[in-house]
């Protein structure tokens, strides 16, 4: 088998763009339907807002079954490799993500150069020094999915101890897709069109509800240094941060939620949606009996770690966008982190304490 260095084969550009547009449309439609259902107190709309992304994720999973079956049918191979370069790219725990560049020399196939990222324990990091020989496993059909074997068999460990390997010339393979703004633009377009379609279909009911109820004047607060904007209505609260801020900054998410709970007199919430610079809270209607949940019970300190976990462990190439949703309609709080990038999407689910329960797309 001939291995050609360079970018790996990926889903065709038209298909990736279509998936990005559909994903944005589903998220925009479901979020708008859920919010409008809460405002209009229409249970079918609320259910549709929750069922639509679930059905889309299930369809996405089923469509990927043939591909995953083909991948499982290909057995990984073991080979020796020489470390050309290593670079720790972050991490605050004992396991840190490290970017490796290796020259892999299989016994029965052409050698190739590959670049990938793998978590390594801080204690074991000195064992992976440049020009060191390691044992790796790779997929013949996708050599860019190479991984270092941390505990090789005695036979391979002995071979690695005495081997002398030369560097492989040329560029390194990398599974990350080429950055392109077209997918992100279509994702945003689908998000806006999906939300706009729902609002236009329900505009009569929404405007009637606004006429019958005297909505409070939206309160907007801003400062010259942070340019944080807080908007409150009868059913929702939104906090938008300035361009130099992020909800993942230490204490930022908790402060944003507290600004809404003070304005809403500590009302219970139906759902919370967090993006990089936006927080949206849908409050429990005062006229409908519903369980909801206390906003102070959310694990705010765990949110940055959950987002980073989703970015690094889900099989989403070049993750660019993320969204965390917390809801407690069934009683227990559930956290879902959706990461998108390169026409792919993955979901990480955690409980109300921030403990990861499952991953979809890893």
Secondary structure, DSSP 4 states (H G I P E B T S, - for coil): -----SBPP-S-HHHHHHHHHHHHHHHHHHHHHHHHHHHHT-HHHHHHHHHHHHHHHHHHHHHTHHHHHHHHHSPPEEEEEEEEEEEE---SSSEEEEEEEEEEE-SSS--EEEEEEEEEETTTGGGS-TT-EEEEEEETTEEEEEEE-SS--HHHHHHHHH---PPPPSPPEE-SPPP-HHHHHHHHHHHHHHHHHHHHHTHHHHHHHHHHS-PPPPP----TTT--EEEE-SSEEEEE--TT--TTSTTHHHHHHHHHHHHTTS--EEEEEE-SSEEEEEEPPTTS----B-GGGS-HHHHHHHHHHHHHHSS-TT--EEEEEEE-TTSS-EEEEEEEETTEEEEEEEETTS-EEEEE--
